[in-house]
Amino acid sequence: MAIQTRGGLCAPGACESTVLVERDGLVHLTAKPPNELGVVPAEQLAELEHQIAVADYDEIRSHPFTGFCPTAFDGQEIVFEFAGPAGPERIESCQVEIDYASPLFSAVVAAVGTFVAIPTGE
């Protein structure tokens, strides 16, 4: 699984980072080392993998985002990439109204919320 944040302004230009969660639970940035952030506990990793496998991605994408993308005012968009059963699944927060209370995104927040700032609206 990958979580990319993009948009906003950083000192060298536009901000962007990508965090990967490996199958063994290792969480790391794709940027130059040192890039390890930690490890997702086995129980949370198992739940995340289960939710990725059973998620209805068409249903998730059927809820279009209708607000102003945060990148329009120096905020960030979040792009989630999952290795779903039918292949890669990409969910972009400025395209899809993400329900962070849904089983898939609850599992994402539980697994990586300590490593990645995910604006769940709470």
Summary of the structure (lengths in Angstrom):
residues: 122
radius of gyration: 14.3
end to end distance: 23.3
largest distance: 40.4
contacts: 326
relative contact order: 0.22
helix: 26%
strand: 34%
